[in-house]
Amino acid sequence: MACLLAVSSMSSSMFSFIKRRSSWILCLFLVIHVSTSSAKLDSLREVTDSSWEEILSGEWMIEFYAPWCPACQQLQTVWKDFADWGDDMGVNIAKVDVTEQPGLSGRFIITSLPTIYHCKDGVFRKYQGARTKEDFLSFVDEQKWKSIEPISSWFGPSSFLMNSMSALFKLSMFIR
């Protein structure tokens, strides 16, 4: 009888050990999953009126969109998929909601949506190609942006003229 009791006690403590170990392994997998999921969310950056000068250094692809725009809504999934590749390619992928950032809409003279710009160390070019993840990837990877004429310094987002346009767009939204 004592032998049966010892085996029962031993199997119960063994079961408890395995249960605790399984719980720890499950928690570990959950933490890893959450941390990798949040890293993917951070790959698409939001540019604002107060942070836009960050795009003047490094390489960037920036989408200007409005939440109500059907073409912009169609592009969102593709743009997020493209953003997941940004770190691997050494390019920052960003988006600008023109309804929330009217100053940037004026600064970049956004007249149609969605509008996409490529920026490399403060030199801006307007992207005119197809809007698939593969096309965006090849545009950056094969440096197709080099064949596009850069935006004139007069119309560059840092110019006096575009600073004035930005202020005008902000004022118009304030008055409205």
KEGUMAR-753589 format. One record per residue: residue in three letters; residue number from 1; x, y, z of N, C-alpha, C in turn. Coordinates in steps of 0.2 Angstrom, whole numbers, padded with zeros to 4 digits. Atoms other than C-alpha are relative to their C-alpha. Layout:
KEGUMAR-753589
(pt 'ALA' NUM (X Y Z) (X Y Z) (X Y Z)) ...
end
This chain:
KEGUMAR-753589
(pt 'MET' 1 (0004 -0006 0000) (0000 0000 0000) (0004 0006 0000)) (pt 'ALA' 2 (-0004 -0006 0000) (0014 0012 0004) (0003 0001 -0006)) (pt 'CYS' 3 (-0003 0000 0006) (0022 0008 -0012) (-0005 0003 -0005)) (pt 'LEU' 4 (0005 -0003 0004) (0006 0013 -0021) (-0001 0007 0001)) (pt 'LEU' 5 (0001 -0007 -0003) (0004 0029 -0011) (0006 0004 -0003)) (pt 'ALA' 6 (-0006 -0004 0002) (0022 0034 -0016) (0000 0001 -0007)) (pt 'VAL' 7 (0001 0000 0007) (0019 0030 -0034) (-0005 0005 -0002)) (pt 'SER' 8 (0005 -0005 0001) (0003 0040 -0034) (0002 0007 0001)) (pt 'SER' 9 (-0003 -0007 -0002) (0012 0055 -0025) (0005 0002 -0005)) (pt 'MET' 10 (-0005 -0002 0005) (0026 0054 -0037) (-0003 0002 -0007)) (pt 'SER' 11 (0003 -0002 0007) (0015 0054 -0053) (-0003 0006 0001)) (pt 'SER' 12 (0004 -0006 -0001) (0005 0068 -0046) (0005 0006 0000)) (pt 'SER' 13 (-0005 -0006 0000) (0021 0079 -0043) (0003 0000 -0007)) (pt 'MET' 14 (-0003 0000 0007) (0028 0074 -0060) (-0005 0003 -0005)) (pt 'PHE' 15 (0005 -0003 0004) (0011 0079 -0068) (0000 0007 0001)) (pt 'SER' 16 (0000 -0007 -0002) (0012 0095 -0059) (0006 0004 -0003)) (pt 'PHE' 17 (-0006 -0002 0003) (0030 0098 -0065) (-0001 0001 -0007)) (pt 'ILE' 18 (0001 0000 0007) (0025 0094 -0083) (-0005 0006 -0002)) (pt 'LYS' 19 (0005 -0005 0001) (0010 0106 -0082) (0003 0007 0001)) (pt 'ARG' 20 (-0003 -0006 -0001) (0020 0120 -0075) (0005 0002 -0006)) (pt 'ARG' 21 (-0005 0000 0005) (0034 0117 -0088) (-0004 0002 -0007)) (pt 'SER' 22 (0004 -0001 0006) (0021 0117 -0102) (-0003 0007 0000)) (pt 'SER' 23 (0003 -0006 -0001) (0013 0133 -0095) (0006 0005 -0002)) (pt 'TRP' 24 (-0006 -0005 0001) (0031 0142 -0096) (0001 0000 -0007)) (pt 'ILE' 25 (-0002 0000 0007) (0034 0136 -0114) (-0006 0003 -0004)) (pt 'LEU' 26 (0005 -0004 0003) (0017 0142 -0119) (0000 0008 0001)) (pt 'CYS' 27 (-0001 -0007 -0001) (0020 0159 -0111) (0006 0003 -0004)) (pt 'LEU' 28 (-0006 -0002 0004) (0037 0160 -0120) (-0002 0001 -0007)) (pt 'PHE' 29 (0003 0000 0007) (0029 0156 -0137) (-0004 0006 -0001)) (pt 'LEU' 30 (0004 -0005 0000) (0016 0169 -0133) (0004 0007 0000)) (pt 'VAL' 31 (-0004 -0006 0000) (0029 0183 -0129) (0004 0001 -0006)) (pt 'ILE' 32 (-0004 -0001 0007) (0039 0179 -0145) (-0005 0002 -0005)) (pt 'HIS' 33 (0005 -0002 0005) (0023 0180 -0155) (-0002 0007 0000)) (pt 'VAL' 34 (0002 -0007 -0001) (0018 0196 -0148) (0005 0005 -0002)) (pt 'SER' 35 (-0006 -0004 0002) (0035 0204 -0150) (0001 0000 -0007)) (pt 'THR' 36 (-0001 0000 0007) (0037 0199 -0168) (-0006 0003 -0003)) (pt 'SER' 37 (0006 -0003 0003) (0019 0205 -0172) (0001 0007 0001)) (pt 'SER' 38 (0000 -0007 -0001) (0022 0222 -0164) (0006 0003 -0004)) (pt 'ALA' 39 (-0006 -0002 0004) (0039 0223 -0174) (-0003 0002 -0007)) (pt 'LYS' 40 (0003 -0001 0007) (0029 0221 -0190) (-0004 0006 0000)) (pt 'LEU' 41 (0004 -0006 0000) (0017 0235 -0185) (0004 0006 0000)) (pt 'ASP' 42 (-0004 -0006 0000) (0031 0247 -0182) (0004 0001 -0007)) (pt 'SER' 43 (-0004 -0001 0007) (0038 0244 -0200) (-0003 0005 -0004)) (pt 'LEU' 44 (0004 -0005 0004) (0025 0256 -0207) (0000 0006 0005)) (pt 'ARG' 45 (-0001 -0005 -0004) (0029 0273 -0200) (-0005 0006 -0002)) (pt 'GLU' 46 (0005 -0006 0001) (0017 0288 -0198) (0004 0007 0000)) (pt 'VAL' 47 (-0004 -0006 0001) (0024 0305 -0204) (-0005 0005 0002)) (pt 'THR' 48 (0005 -0006 -0002) (0016 0321 -0196) (0004 0006 -0002)) (pt 'ASP' 49 (-0003 -0007 0001) (0019 0340 -0198) (0006 0001 0005)) (pt 'SER' 50 (-0006 -0001 -0005) (0030 0339 -0182) (0006 -0004 -0001)) (pt 'SER' 51 (-0005 0005 0001) (0040 0324 -0188) (0003 0000 -0007)) (pt 'TRP' 52 (-0002 0001 0007) (0042 0326 -0207) (0007 0001 -0001)) (pt 'GLU' 53 (-0007 -0001 0002) (0060 0332 -0207) (0004 -0006 0001)) (pt 'GLU' 54 (-0004 0006 -0001) (0065 0315 -0201) (0001 -0004 -0007)) (pt 'ILE' 55 (-0001 0004 0006) (0063 0309 -0219) (0005 0004 -0005)) (pt 'LEU' 56 (-0005 -0003 0004) (0076 0321 -0225) (0007 -0003 0000)) (pt 'SER' 57 (-0007 0005 0000) (0090 0308 -0221) (-0002 -0007 -0001)) (pt 'GLY' 58 (0001 0008 0001) (0091 0290 -0226) (-0005 0000 -0007)) (pt 'GLU' 59 (0004 0002 0006) (0080 0282 -0240) (-0007 -0001 0003)) (pt 'TRP' 60 (0007 0001 -0002) (0061 0283 -0239) (-0005 -0001 -0006)) (pt 'MET' 61 (0006 0000 0004) (0045 0279 -0248) (-0006 0002 0004)) (pt 'ILE' 62 (0005 -0003 -0003) (0031 0289 -0243) (-0007 0000 -0004)) (pt 'GLU' 63 (0007 0000 0003) (0012 0287 -0247) (-0004 0005 0004)) (pt 'PHE' 64 (0005 -0005 -0003) (0000 0301 -0245) (-0007 -0002 -0002)) (pt 'TYR' 65 (0007 0003 0001) (-0018 0295 -0243) (-0005 0004 0004)) (pt 'ALA' 66 (0006 -0002 -0004) (-0035 0299 -0236) (-0004 -0006 0001)) (pt 'PRO' 67 (0003 0006 -0002) (-0045 0286 -0227) (-0007 -0001 -0004)) (pt 'TRP' 68 (0006 0001 0004) (-0061 0290 -0237) (0001 -0002 -0008)) (pt 'CYS' 69 (-0001 0001 0007) (-0052 0288 -0254) (0000 -0008 -0002)) (pt 'PRO' 70 (0000 0007 0002) (-0056 0271 -0263) (0006 -0003 -0002)) (pt 'ALA' 71 (-0006 0002 0003) (-0040 0270 -0272) (0005 -0001 0006)) (pt 'CYS' 72 (-0005 0000 -0006) (-0030 0273 -0256) (-0002 -0006 0004)) (pt 'GLN' 73 (0002 0005 -0004) (-0040 0260 -0247) (0002 -0007 -0003)) (pt 'GLN' 74 (-0002 0006 0004) (-0036 0247 -0261) (0008 -0001 0001)) (pt 'LEU' 75 (-0008 0001 0000) (-0017 0251 -0259) (0002 -0002 0007)) (pt 'GLN' 76 (-0002 0001 -0007) (-0017 0249 -0240) (0004 -0006 0002)) (pt 'THR' 77 (-0003 0007 -0002) (-0014 0230 -0239) (0007 0000 -0004)) (pt 'VAL' 78 (-0007 0001 0004) (0000 0231 -0253) (0005 0005 0004)) (pt 'TRP' 79 (-0005 -0004 -0003) (0008 0246 -0244) (0003 -0003 0007)) (pt 'LYS' 80 (-0002 0003 -0007) (0008 0237 -0227) (0005 -0006 -0002)) (pt 'ASP' 81 (-0005 0006 0002) (0016 0221 -0236) (0007 0003 -0002)) (pt 'PHE' 82 (-0006 -0003 0002) (0029 0232 -0244) (0004 0003 0006)) (pt 'ALA' 83 (-0004 -0002 -0006) (0033 0240 -0227) (0003 -0006 0004)) (pt 'ASP' 84 (-0003 0005 -0003) (0037 0223 -0220) (0007 -0002 -0003)) (pt 'TRP' 85 (-0006 0001 0003) (0051 0222 -0232) (0005 0006 0001)) (pt 'GLY' 86 (-0004 -0006 0000) (0058 0239 -0229) (0006 0000 0004)) (pt 'ASP' 87 (-0006 0001 -0004) (0070 0235 -0215) (0005 -0005 -0004)) (pt 'ASP' 88 (-0004 0004 0004) (0077 0221 -0226) (0004 0003 -0005)) (pt 'MET' 89 (-0003 -0004 0006) (0080 0233 -0240) (0004 0006 0002)) (pt 'GLY' 90 (-0004 -0006 -0003) (0087 0247 -0229) (-0004 0007 -0002)) (pt 'VAL' 91 (0004 -0006 0002) (0072 0259 -0234) (-0005 0000 0005)) (pt 'ASN' 92 (0005 -0001 -0005) (0060 0267 -0222) (-0007 0001 -0004)) (pt 'ILE' 93 (0007 0000 0003) (0041 0265 -0227) (-0004 0004 0004)) (pt 'ALA' 94 (0005 -0005 -0005) (0029 0279 -0221) (-0006 0001 -0004)) (pt 'LYS' 95 (0006 -0002 0003) (0012 0285 -0224) (-0002 0007 0003)) (pt 'VAL' 96 (0002 -0006 -0002) (0004 0302 -0222) (-0008 0001 -0001)) (pt 'ASP' 97 (0007 -0001 0001) (-0015 0305 -0219) (-0001 0007 -0001)) (pt 'VAL' 98 (0000 -0007 0002) (-0018 0321 -0228) (-0006 0004 0004)) (pt 'THR' 99 (0005 -0003 -0004) (-0034 0324 -0218) (0002 0002 0007)) (pt 'GLU' 100 (-0003 -0001 -0007) (-0024 0324 -0202) (0006 0005 0000)) (pt 'GLN' 101 (-0006 -0004 0001) (-0009 0333 -0209) (0000 0004 -0006)) (pt 'PRO' 102 (0000 -0004 0005) (-0014 0347 -0220) (0006 0004 -0002)) (pt 'GLY' 103 (-0006 -0004 0002) (0002 0356 -0219) (0005 -0004 -0005)) (pt 'LEU' 104 (-0004 0004 0004) (0011 0341 -0227) (-0003 -0001 -0007)) (pt 'SER' 105 (0003 0000 0007) (-0002 0340 -0241) (0002 0006 -0004)) (pt 'GLY' 106 (-0003 -0006 0003) (0003 0358 -0245) (0007 0000 -0002)) (pt 'ARG' 107 (-0007 0000 0001) (0021 0356 -0243) (0002 -0005 -0006)) (pt 'PHE' 108 (-0001 0005 0005) (0021 0341 -0255) (-0004 0001 -0006)) (pt 'ILE' 109 (0004 -0002 0006) (0008 0349 -0267) (-0004 -0007 -0002)) (pt 'ILE' 110 (0003 0006 0002) (-0003 0334 -0266) (-0007 0001 -0003)) (pt 'THR' 111 (0006 -0001 0004) (-0017 0335 -0279) (-0004 -0006 -0002)) (pt 'SER' 112 (0004 0006 0002) (-0022 0317 -0282) (0002 -0005 0006)) (pt 'LEU' 113 (-0001 0005 -0005) (-0023 0302 -0270) (-0001 -0007 -0003)) (pt 'PRO' 114 (-0006 -0001 -0004) (-0014 0291 -0267) (0006 0003 -0004)) (pt 'THR' 115 (-0006 -0002 0003) (0002 0300 -0271) (0006 -0003 0004)) (pt 'ILE' 116 (-0006 0004 -0004) (0019 0291 -0267) (0006 0004 -0003)) (pt 'TYR' 117 (-0006 -0004 0001) (0036 0300 -0266) (0006 -0005 0003)) (pt 'HIS' 118 (-0006 0003 -0002) (0053 0292 -0265) (0005 0006 0002)) (pt 'CYS' 119 (-0005 -0005 -0002) (0066 0302 -0255) (0007 -0004 0002)) (pt 'LYS' 120 (-0007 0003 -0002) (0085 0298 -0253) (0004 0006 0002)) (pt 'ASP' 121 (-0004 -0005 -0003) (0094 0310 -0242) (-0002 0007 -0002)) (pt 'GLY' 122 (0002 -0007 0002) (0083 0325 -0245) (-0002 0001 -0007)) (pt 'VAL' 123 (0001 -0001 0007) (0081 0323 -0264) (-0007 -0004 -0001)) (pt 'PHE' 124 (0006 0003 0001) (0063 0319 -0268) (-0002 -0001 -0008)) (pt 'ARG' 125 (0003 0002 0006) (0055 0310 -0283) (-0007 -0002 0000)) (pt 'LYS' 126 (0007 0002 0000) (0037 0307 -0287) (0000 -0007 -0004)) (pt 'TYR' 127 (0000 0007 0003) (0034 0288 -0290) (-0006 0000 -0004)) (pt 'GLN' 128 (0006 0001 0004) (0023 0285 -0305) (-0001 -0007 -0003)) (pt 'GLY' 129 (0001 0007 0002) (0024 0266 -0307) (-0006 -0003 0002)) (pt 'ALA' 130 (0006 0004 -0002) (0012 0252 -0305) (0000 -0001 0008)) (pt 'ARG' 131 (0001 0000 -0007) (0006 0249 -0287) (-0001 -0007 0003)) (pt 'THR' 132 (-0001 0006 -0002) (0011 0232 -0283) (0006 -0001 0005)) (pt 'LYS' 133 (-0005 0001 -0004) (0022 0226 -0269) (0007 -0002 -0004)) (pt 'GLU' 134 (-0006 0002 0004) (0034 0218 -0282) (0003 0006 -0004)) (pt 'ASP' 135 (-0003 -0006 0004) (0035 0235 -0292) (0003 0005 0005)) (pt 'PHE' 136 (-0004 -0005 -0005) (0039 0245 -0276) (0006 -0003 0002)) (pt 'LEU' 137 (-0006 0003 -0002) (0052 0232 -0271) (0005 0001 -0006)) (pt 'SER' 138 (-0005 -0001 0005) (0060 0233 -0288) (0002 0007 -0001)) (pt 'PHE' 139 (-0001 -0008 0001) (0059 0252 -0289) (0006 0001 0005)) (pt 'VAL' 140 (-0005 -0001 -0005) (0070 0252 -0273) (0006 -0004 -0001)) (pt 'ASP' 141 (-0006 0004 0000) (0081 0237 -0275) (0004 0001 -0006)) (pt 'GLU' 142 (-0003 -0002 0006) (0085 0241 -0293) (0002 0007 -0001)) (pt 'GLN' 143 (-0002 -0007 0000) (0087 0259 -0290) (-0003 0004 -0006)) (pt 'LYS' 144 (0004 -0003 0005) (0074 0264 -0303) (-0001 0007 0001)) (pt 'TRP' 145 (0001 -0007 -0002) (0072 0280 -0294) (0005 0005 -0003)) (pt 'LYS' 146 (-0005 -0004 0003) (0088 0286 -0302) (-0002 0003 -0006)) (pt 'SER' 147 (0002 -0002 0007) (0080 0288 -0319) (-0006 0005 0000)) (pt 'ILE' 148 (0005 -0005 -0001) (0067 0300 -0312) (0003 0007 0002)) (pt 'GLU' 149 (-0003 -0006 -0002) (0070 0318 -0312) (-0002 0003 0007)) (pt 'PRO' 150 (0002 -0002 -0007) (0071 0325 -0294) (-0004 0006 0000)) (pt 'ILE' 151 (0004 -0006 -0001) (0059 0338 -0288) (0005 0006 0000)) (pt 'SER' 152 (-0004 -0006 0000) (0066 0356 -0291) (0001 0002 0007)) (pt 'SER' 153 (-0002 -0003 -0007) (0074 0364 -0276) (-0006 0005 0002)) (pt 'TRP' 154 (0005 -0005 -0001) (0061 0378 -0278) (-0007 -0003 0003)) (pt 'PHE' 155 (0006 0004 -0002) (0047 0365 -0275) (0001 -0005 0005)) (pt 'GLY' 156 (-0002 0005 -0005) (0056 0354 -0263) (-0003 0002 0007)) (pt 'PRO' 157 (0004 -0001 -0006) (0047 0352 -0246) (0003 0005 0005)) (pt 'SER' 158 (-0004 -0004 -0004) (0061 0362 -0237) (0000 0007 -0002)) (pt 'SER' 159 (-0001 -0007 0003) (0060 0377 -0248) (-0005 0005 0003)) (pt 'PHE' 160 (0004 -0005 -0003) (0053 0394 -0243) (-0007 0000 -0003)) (pt 'LEU' 161 (0006 0000 0004) (0039 0392 -0256) (-0004 -0005 0003)) (pt 'MET' 162 (0004 0006 -0002) (0033 0375 -0249) (-0001 0001 0008)) (pt 'ASN' 163 (0001 -0001 -0007) (0035 0381 -0231) (-0006 0005 0000)) (pt 'SER' 164 (0005 -0004 0001) (0023 0395 -0236) (-0007 -0004 -0002)) (pt 'MET' 165 (0006 0005 0002) (0011 0382 -0244) (-0002 -0004 0006)) (pt 'SER' 166 (0002 0004 -0006) (0011 0372 -0228) (-0004 0004 0004)) (pt 'ALA' 167 (0003 -0005 -0004) (0007 0387 -0218) (-0007 0002 -0002)) (pt 'LEU' 168 (0006 -0001 0003) (-0007 0391 -0230) (-0005 -0005 0001)) (pt 'PHE' 169 (0005 0006 0000) (-0015 0374 -0230) (-0002 -0001 0008)) (pt 'LYS' 170 (0002 0001 -0008) (-0014 0373 -0210) (-0005 0006 0001)) (pt 'LEU' 171 (0004 -0005 -0001) (-0022 0390 -0210) (-0007 -0001 -0003)) (pt 'SER' 172 (0006 0001 0003) (-0036 0385 -0222) (-0004 -0005 0004)) (pt 'MET' 173 (0003 0005 -0004) (-0040 0370 -0211) (-0002 0003 0007)) (pt 'PHE' 174 (0002 -0003 -0007) (-0040 0381 -0195) (-0006 0004 -0001)) (pt 'ILE' 175 (0005 -0004 0001) (-0052 0393 -0203) (-0007 -0004 -0001)) (pt 'ARG' 176 (0005 0004 0001) (-0063 0379 -0209) (-0004 -0002 0006)) 
end
